[in-house]
Amino acid sequence: MTEFKVIDPATEQVVERVAPASAEETDAAVERAGRAFEGWRSVAPGDRARLLRAFAAMVDAHAEELAALEVRNAGHPLGQARWEAGNLRDVLEYYAGAPERACGRQIPVAGGLDVTFAEPLGVVGVIVPWNFPMPIMGWGLAPALAAGNTVIVKPAELTPLTALRVGELALEAGLPEGVVQVLPGAGPVAGRRLVDHPGVAKIVFTGSTRVGKEIMAACAPGVKRLTLELGGKSSNIVFADADLERAAATAPYAVFDNAGQDCCARSRILVQRPVYDRFLELLEPAVRGLRVGDPGDAKTEMGPLISAAHRERVASYVPDGAPVAFRGPAPGGPGFWFPPTVLATPGFAALPAWNEEVFGPVVTVAPFEDEDDAVRLANDTVYGLSGSIWTRDLGRGLRMARAVEAGNLSVNSHSSVRYWTPFGGFKQSGLGRELGPDALDAFTDVKNVFIATEE
């Protein structure tokens, strides 16, 4: 296959060319990872922890370099890219505490001693999307390493640069050869070979629900372990008793962050009917005031979409005649720009943007009547990843949090992803949990051992 052209989404200029891995090169990477596994799993817990801390420190020392790479490669605003490099560092630090705390259990039994061990799986393939290359890589990489597995990272074709650099930093930090490998390549070639390869014990995939289903089916014959983080169509539910000013001021960041290229994007805003018009009045200046432009400017809040093809896809959700209430700014000239766009109409259910994951800066605002109506609308989707609930009534907030079918919810905020708490979806938004203490279970198998003490 010809080289990948890595394009700066803000300028449409070629940043770099990357040679994609073939199926044969993927096989060779799996063989190296398999050889490295026995040595890595045998590293003493304290030494493995120290190596992970050294890896985190190396990422921290190169955080500005990594952020600058992400600005050019993914078009992320500089402030966001700095956060992403910091998140990778923090996730590595967090899981550096795991090797020395990987405790099994002693279970009372008659006639002997019964203990459990958390055994690493082997070689783990981490297939990373283009929307958050560094954080999502870290969410699979760090707990897998902490549990004693070796890892092959397959970055997205569009955004391989930070992953390649992080792979170099892992070696500079002292991790043994073959423990962390970065394999740029096409999804149907390198990605599919990782999925099919009998030497790969687990796949971690973040991406579209369509591809996730294909990977799930491909893993089934070998009963290969699998973690999936897939699409979303999340709701931002605003009740009449909410702090409307705060809810409206923060709503743009809940959906237009990363130009809407976020599976957690609250791309449906549901507003209780008595305050619907007032909310739109408050939302408009917040949307129009978004700083959209040069990702290299630290004041920029939203950058471009990832590619020309993706911009066309997003634009298809706002055809001529669409019920556009208002738009935010977007630069002209080169770059894959799309303005923050608000659709508002009582006939929302007929809009493709209401039912489908746009994965761009487009949000639909719709009215609801009461709690039951809000739950019905919020759950009217095959997805169940995230969401927000705005109300001053604590009881209502708890009732809604239990009733909305989503894995990550916030009440009176939009913060639902923290590296020390579990993250994952309901329904077709995924399978398994990443981050927090739960993630380690996804990279080990429990072994039960009974030792007889009676003759």
Secondary structure, DSSP 8 states (H G I E B T S, - for coil): ---EEEE-TTT--EEEEE----HHHHHHHHHHHHHHHHHHHTS-HHHHHHHHHHHHHHHHHTHHHHHHHHHHHH---HHHHHHHHHHHHHHHHHHHTSGGG----EE--TTEEEEEEEEE-SEEEEE--SSSHHHHHHHHHHHHHHTT-EEEEE--TT--HHHHHHHHHHHHTT--TTTEEE----IIIIIHHHHH-TT--EEEEES-HHHHHHHHHHHTTTT-EEEEE-----EEEE-TTS-HHHHHHHHHHHHHGGGG--TT---EEEEEGGGHHHHHHHHHHHHHT--BS-TTSTT--B---S-HHHHHHHHTTS-TT--EEEE-----SSS-----EEEE-TTGGG-HHHHS---SSEEEEEEE-SHHHHHHHHT-SSEESEEEEE-S-HHHHHHHHHHS--SEEEESS-----TTS-B--EETTEES-BSTTHHHHTTEEEEEEEEE---
